Amino acid sequence: VAVAEDVLINAYRIDRQEARSLKYNRDETTLFSSDSSGSSRRRD
């Protein structure tokens, strides 16, 4: 799922570098949050 950097920048008030970092590190962070949301929402 693609997330526009501008959306992240506007939503979280962060700079473009941080938005890009969040965008590409999202797969790693979802591993930790998937326990509470259940395994049915898994993305490939």
PyMOL Python script that loads the backbone (N, CA, C, O; Angstrom):
from pymol import cmd

cmd.read_pdbstr("""\
ATOM      1  N   VAL A   1       0.855  -1.188   0.000  1.00  0.00           N
ATOM      2  CA  VAL A   1       0.000   0.000   0.000  1.00  0.00           C
ATOM      3  C   VAL A   1       0.890   1.236   0.000  1.00  0.00           C
ATOM      4  O   VAL A   1       1.709   1.429   0.898  1.00  0.00           O
ATOM      5  N   ALA A   2       0.717   2.052  -1.002  1.00  0.00           N
ATOM      6  CA  ALA A   2       1.534   3.254  -1.130  1.00  0.00           C
ATOM      7  C   ALA A   2       0.942   4.398  -0.316  1.00  0.00           C
ATOM      8  O   ALA A   2      -0.266   4.632  -0.336  1.00  0.00           O
ATOM      9  N   VAL A   3       1.794   5.092   0.386  1.00  0.00           N
ATOM     10  CA  VAL A   3       1.365   6.251   1.166  1.00  0.00           C
ATOM     11  C   VAL A   3       2.093   7.473   0.642  1.00  0.00           C
ATOM     12  O   VAL A   3       3.321   7.487   0.565  1.00  0.00           O
ATOM     13  N   ALA A   4       1.337   8.495   0.283  1.00  0.00           N
ATOM     14  CA  ALA A   4       1.950   9.712  -0.234  1.00  0.00           C
ATOM     15  C   ALA A   4       2.746  10.414   0.861  1.00  0.00           C
ATOM     16  O   ALA A   4       2.266  10.578   1.983  1.00  0.00           O
ATOM     17  N   GLU A   5       3.952  10.820   0.528  1.00  0.00           N
ATOM     18  CA  GLU A   5       4.789  11.503   1.513  1.00  0.00           C
ATOM     19  C   GLU A   5       4.134  12.794   1.979  1.00  0.00           C
ATOM     20  O   GLU A   5       4.229  13.156   3.151  1.00  0.00           O
ATOM     21  N   ASP A   6       3.470  13.488   1.061  1.00  0.00           N
ATOM     22  CA  ASP A   6       2.808  14.746   1.423  1.00  0.00           C
ATOM     23  C   ASP A   6       1.722  14.531   2.467  1.00  0.00           C
ATOM     24  O   ASP A   6       1.511  15.374   3.339  1.00  0.00           O
ATOM     25  N   VAL A   7       1.035  13.396   2.372  1.00  0.00           N
ATOM     26  CA  VAL A   7      -0.010  13.091   3.348  1.00  0.00           C
ATOM     27  C   VAL A   7       0.604  12.930   4.734  1.00  0.00           C
ATOM     28  O   VAL A   7       0.080  13.452   5.719  1.00  0.00           O
ATOM     29  N   LEU A   8       1.708  12.212   4.803  1.00  0.00           N
ATOM     30  CA  LEU A   8       2.396  12.030   6.081  1.00  0.00           C
ATOM     31  C   LEU A   8       2.910  13.351   6.624  1.00  0.00           C
ATOM     32  O   LEU A   8       2.799  13.631   7.817  1.00  0.00           O
ATOM     33  N   ILE A   9       3.471  14.157   5.740  1.00  0.00           N
ATOM     34  CA  ILE A   9       4.018  15.453   6.148  1.00  0.00           C
ATOM     35  C   ILE A   9       2.922  16.338   6.723  1.00  0.00           C
ATOM     36  O   ILE A   9       3.105  16.959   7.769  1.00  0.00           O
ATOM     37  N   ASN A  10       1.789  16.393   6.042  1.00  0.00           N
ATOM     38  CA  ASN A  10       0.689  17.242   6.494  1.00  0.00           C
ATOM     39  C   ASN A  10       0.007  16.687   7.740  1.00  0.00           C
ATOM     40  O   ASN A  10      -0.388  17.445   8.625  1.00  0.00           O
ATOM     41  N   ALA A  11      -0.131  15.370   7.809  1.00  0.00           N
ATOM     42  CA  ALA A  11      -0.850  14.757   8.919  1.00  0.00           C
ATOM     43  C   ALA A  11      -0.035  14.792  10.213  1.00  0.00           C
ATOM     44  O   ALA A  11      -0.586  15.029  11.288  1.00  0.00           O
ATOM     45  N   TYR A  12       1.260  14.560  10.110  1.00  0.00           N
ATOM     46  CA  TYR A  12       2.084  14.438  11.311  1.00  0.00           C
ATOM     47  C   TYR A  12       3.018  15.616  11.535  1.00  0.00           C
ATOM     48  O   TYR A  12       3.760  15.651  12.517  1.00  0.00           O
ATOM     49  N   ARG A  13       2.979  16.599  10.606  1.00  0.00           N
ATOM     50  CA  ARG A  13       3.836  17.787  10.732  1.00  0.00           C
ATOM     51  C   ARG A  13       5.317  17.409  10.804  1.00  0.00           C
ATOM     52  O   ARG A  13       6.050  17.877  11.676  1.00  0.00           O
ATOM     53  N   ILE A  14       5.734  16.565   9.884  1.00  0.00           N
ATOM     54  CA  ILE A  14       7.131  16.142   9.832  1.00  0.00           C
ATOM     55  C   ILE A  14       7.750  16.558   8.504  1.00  0.00           C
ATOM     56  O   ILE A  14       7.043  16.934   7.569  1.00  0.00           O
ATOM     57  N   ASP A  15       9.071  16.488   8.430  1.00  0.00           N
ATOM     58  CA  ASP A  15       9.726  16.864   7.187  1.00  0.00           C
ATOM     59  C   ASP A  15       9.726  15.696   6.205  1.00  0.00           C
ATOM     60  O   ASP A  15       9.370  14.572   6.560  1.00  0.00           O
ATOM     61  N   ARG A  16      10.126  15.976   4.976  1.00  0.00           N
ATOM     62  CA  ARG A  16      10.053  14.971   3.915  1.00  0.00           C
ATOM     63  C   ARG A  16      10.953  13.776   4.202  1.00  0.00           C
ATOM     64  O   ARG A  16      10.600  12.642   3.880  1.00  0.00           O
ATOM     65  N   GLN A  17      12.091  14.018   4.794  1.00  0.00           N
ATOM     66  CA  GLN A  17      13.014  12.922   5.108  1.00  0.00           C
ATOM     67  C   GLN A  17      12.393  11.951   6.111  1.00  0.00           C
ATOM     68  O   GLN A  17      12.510  10.735   5.966  1.00  0.00           O
ATOM     69  N   GLU A  18      11.736  12.500   7.123  1.00  0.00           N
ATOM     70  CA  GLU A  18      11.073  11.654   8.117  1.00  0.00           C
ATOM     71  C   GLU A  18       9.909  10.894   7.497  1.00  0.00           C
ATOM     72  O   GLU A  18       9.699   9.718   7.793  1.00  0.00           O
ATOM     73  N   ALA A  19       9.162  11.563   6.642  1.00  0.00           N
ATOM     74  CA  ALA A  19       8.030  10.920   5.985  1.00  0.00           C
ATOM     75  C   ALA A  19       8.499   9.750   5.136  1.00  0.00           C
ATOM     76  O   ALA A  19       7.880   8.686   5.127  1.00  0.00           O
ATOM     77  N   ARG A  20       9.592   9.957   4.428  1.00  0.00           N
ATOM     78  CA  ARG A  20      10.146   8.896   3.587  1.00  0.00           C
ATOM     79  C   ARG A  20      10.637   7.741   4.446  1.00  0.00           C
ATOM     80  O   ARG A  20      10.476   6.577   4.078  1.00  0.00           O
ATOM     81  N   SER A  21      11.227   8.055   5.577  1.00  0.00           N
ATOM     82  CA  SER A  21      11.714   7.029   6.483  1.00  0.00           C
ATOM     83  C   SER A  21      10.558   6.199   7.036  1.00  0.00           C
ATOM     84  O   SER A  21      10.634   4.971   7.090  1.00  0.00           O
ATOM     85  N   LEU A  22       9.495   6.875   7.443  1.00  0.00           N
ATOM     86  CA  LEU A  22       8.311   6.178   7.945  1.00  0.00           C
ATOM     87  C   LEU A  22       7.697   5.301   6.871  1.00  0.00           C
ATOM     88  O   LEU A  22       7.282   4.171   7.130  1.00  0.00           O
ATOM     89  N   LYS A  23       7.646   5.839   5.665  1.00  0.00           N
ATOM     90  CA  LYS A  23       7.023   5.136   4.548  1.00  0.00           C
ATOM     91  C   LYS A  23       7.711   3.801   4.283  1.00  0.00           C
ATOM     92  O   LYS A  23       7.050   2.782   4.084  1.00  0.00           O
ATOM     93  N   TYR A  24       9.043   3.813   4.282  1.00  0.00           N
ATOM     94  CA  TYR A  24       9.775   2.602   3.928  1.00  0.00           C
ATOM     95  C   TYR A  24      10.053   1.693   5.118  1.00  0.00           C
ATOM     96  O   TYR A  24      10.440   0.539   4.935  1.00  0.00           O
ATOM     97  N   ASN A  25       9.863   2.190   6.317  1.00  0.00           N
ATOM     98  CA  ASN A  25      10.058   1.365   7.504  1.00  0.00           C
ATOM     99  C   ASN A  25       8.745   0.811   8.044  1.00  0.00           C
ATOM    100  O   ASN A  25       8.722   0.131   9.070  1.00  0.00           O
ATOM    101  N   ARG A  26       7.654   1.107   7.345  1.00  0.00           N
ATOM    102  CA  ARG A  26       6.340   0.734   7.834  1.00  0.00           C
ATOM    103  C   ARG A  26       6.172  -0.781   7.934  1.00  0.00           C
ATOM    104  O   ARG A  26       5.489  -1.269   8.834  1.00  0.00           O
ATOM    105  N   ASP A  27       6.791  -1.532   7.016  1.00  0.00           N
ATOM    106  CA  ASP A  27       6.671  -2.983   7.044  1.00  0.00           C
ATOM    107  C   ASP A  27       7.237  -3.563   8.338  1.00  0.00           C
ATOM    108  O   ASP A  27       6.700  -4.533   8.873  1.00  0.00           O
ATOM    109  N   GLU A  28       8.309  -2.975   8.834  1.00  0.00           N
ATOM    110  CA  GLU A  28       8.912  -3.464  10.070  1.00  0.00           C
ATOM    111  C   GLU A  28       8.043  -3.149  11.274  1.00  0.00           C
ATOM    112  O   GLU A  28       7.915  -3.972  12.180  1.00  0.00           O
ATOM    113  N   THR A  29       7.443  -1.964  11.292  1.00  0.00           N
ATOM    114  CA  THR A  29       6.649  -1.554  12.445  1.00  0.00           C
ATOM    115  C   THR A  29       5.326  -2.299  12.508  1.00  0.00           C
ATOM    116  O   THR A  29       4.775  -2.482  13.594  1.00  0.00           O
ATOM    117  N   THR A  30       4.806  -2.731  11.365  1.00  0.00           N
ATOM    118  CA  THR A  30       3.533  -3.445  11.376  1.00  0.00           C
ATOM    119  C   THR A  30       3.685  -4.829  11.993  1.00  0.00           C
ATOM    120  O   THR A  30       2.705  -5.411  12.459  1.00  0.00           O
ATOM    121  N   LEU A  31       4.887  -5.354  12.002  1.00  0.00           N
ATOM    122  CA  LEU A  31       5.117  -6.651  12.625  1.00  0.00           C
ATOM    123  C   LEU A  31       4.842  -6.599  14.122  1.00  0.00           C
ATOM    124  O   LEU A  31       4.344  -7.562  14.705  1.00  0.00           O
ATOM    125  N   PHE A  32       5.171  -5.466  14.737  1.00  0.00           N
ATOM    126  CA  PHE A  32       4.985  -5.329  16.171  1.00  0.00           C
ATOM    127  C   PHE A  32       3.537  -5.019  16.536  1.00  0.00           C
ATOM    128  O   PHE A  32       3.073  -5.415  17.605  1.00  0.00           O
ATOM    129  N   SER A  33       2.823  -4.324  15.669  1.00  0.00           N
ATOM    130  CA  SER A  33       1.455  -3.924  15.977  1.00  0.00           C
ATOM    131  C   SER A  33       0.429  -4.962  15.526  1.00  0.00           C
ATOM    132  O   SER A  33      -0.757  -4.827  15.824  1.00  0.00           O
ATOM    133  N   SER A  34       0.877  -5.995  14.809  1.00  0.00           N
ATOM    134  CA  SER A  34      -0.060  -6.973  14.268  1.00  0.00           C
ATOM    135  C   SER A  34      -0.618  -7.900  15.346  1.00  0.00           C
ATOM    136  O   SER A  34      -1.667  -8.516  15.154  1.00  0.00           O
ATOM    137  N   ASP A  35       0.073  -8.000  16.466  1.00  0.00           N
ATOM    138  CA  ASP A  35      -0.383  -8.884  17.533  1.00  0.00           C
ATOM    139  C   ASP A  35      -1.741  -8.459  18.084  1.00  0.00           C
ATOM    140  O   ASP A  35      -2.585  -9.305  18.379  1.00  0.00           O
ATOM    141  N   SER A  36      -1.951  -7.164  18.222  1.00  0.00           N
ATOM    142  CA  SER A  36      -3.189  -6.670  18.806  1.00  0.00           C
ATOM    143  C   SER A  36      -4.326  -6.611  17.790  1.00  0.00           C
ATOM    144  O   SER A  36      -5.498  -6.696  18.156  1.00  0.00           O
ATOM    145  N   SER A  37      -3.973  -6.464  16.509  1.00  0.00           N
ATOM    146  CA  SER A  37      -5.011  -6.317  15.492  1.00  0.00           C
ATOM    147  C   SER A  37      -5.446  -7.658  14.915  1.00  0.00           C
ATOM    148  O   SER A  37      -6.486  -7.743  14.261  1.00  0.00           O
ATOM    149  N   GLY A  38      -4.671  -8.691  15.149  1.00  0.00           N
ATOM    150  CA  GLY A  38      -5.030  -9.997  14.631  1.00  0.00           C
ATOM    151  C   GLY A  38      -4.296 -10.306  13.347  1.00  0.00           C
ATOM    152  O   GLY A  38      -3.816  -9.396  12.671  1.00  0.00           O
ATOM    153  N   SER A  39      -4.202 -11.577  13.000  1.00  0.00           N
ATOM    154  CA  SER A  39      -3.429 -11.984  11.833  1.00  0.00           C
ATOM    155  C   SER A  39      -4.233 -11.909  10.541  1.00  0.00           C
ATOM    156  O   SER A  39      -3.684 -12.113   9.459  1.00  0.00           O
ATOM    157  N   SER A  40      -5.527 -11.618  10.642  1.00  0.00           N
ATOM    158  CA  SER A  40      -6.376 -11.593   9.448  1.00  0.00           C
ATOM    159  C   SER A  40      -6.121 -10.369   8.581  1.00  0.00           C
ATOM    160  O   SER A  40      -6.482 -10.355   7.404  1.00  0.00           O
ATOM    161  N   ARG A  41      -5.493  -9.329   9.161  1.00  0.00           N
ATOM    162  CA  ARG A  41      -5.235  -8.101   8.417  1.00  0.00           C
ATOM    163  C   ARG A  41      -3.840  -8.085   7.811  1.00  0.00           C
ATOM    164  O   ARG A  41      -3.301  -7.016   7.523  1.00  0.00           O
ATOM    165  N   ARG A  42      -3.254  -9.251   7.616  1.00  0.00           N
ATOM    166  CA  ARG A  42      -1.884  -9.349   7.117  1.00  0.00           C
ATOM    167  C   ARG A  42      -1.773  -8.891   5.668  1.00  0.00           C
ATOM    168  O   ARG A  42      -2.632  -9.193   4.840  1.00  0.00           O
ATOM    169  N   ARG A  43      -0.704  -8.158   5.377  1.00  0.00           N
ATOM    170  CA  ARG A  43      -0.479  -7.663   4.013  1.00  0.00           C
ATOM    171  C   ARG A  43       0.742  -8.329   3.412  1.00  0.00           C
ATOM    172  O   ARG A  43       1.734  -8.559   4.105  1.00  0.00           O
ATOM    173  N   ASP A  44       0.677  -8.634   2.149  1.00  0.00           N
ATOM    174  CA  ASP A  44       1.814  -9.251   1.454  1.00  0.00           C
ATOM    175  C   ASP A  44       2.543  -8.234   0.622  1.00  0.00           C
ATOM    176  O   ASP A  44       3.529  -8.567  -0.035  1.00  0.00           O
TER     177      ASP A  44
END
""", "prot")
cmd.dss("prot")
cmd.show_as("cartoon", "prot")
cmd.util.cbc("prot")
cmd.orient("prot")
